[in-house]
Amino acid sequence: QVQLVESGGGLAQPGGSLSVSCSASGSISSIYLMGWYRQAPGKQRELVATVTSGGTTDYGPSVEGRFTVARDNGKKTISLQMNDLKPDDTAIYYCTCRPLFNNPRRYWGQGTQVTVSS
């Protein structure tokens, strides 16, 4: 089992910045993939960003160029720096991980709220 605990988020004005972080724990020595998804009210959960243990990143089209994902493999943590925030970025942000390359099983955190409003 893997537990994911998010921190950060909150309220920001349009054009502002926020960051969220996530820490993984459990009976694992390494994690292949870590990332962030988000879900806004009435919308489907969508990709924000993922990063593999080798450093390969993938960003959702609506955040590319504004958000930056980073991870510490040794500490099993991941962070997301969000710049130039827009009201459409308002959502619950979920941390996710996929420990094994050859197993599609994912784990999810409880989520943290990000609100962008003036």
Protein Blocks (a to p, Z undefined) as FASTA:
>chain_A
ZZdddeeedjddehiacddddddedjdfbdfbgcdddddehiacddfbdcdfkopacddf
klgojaccdddfklopacdddehiafklgccddddddfbfklcbdcddebpaddddZZ
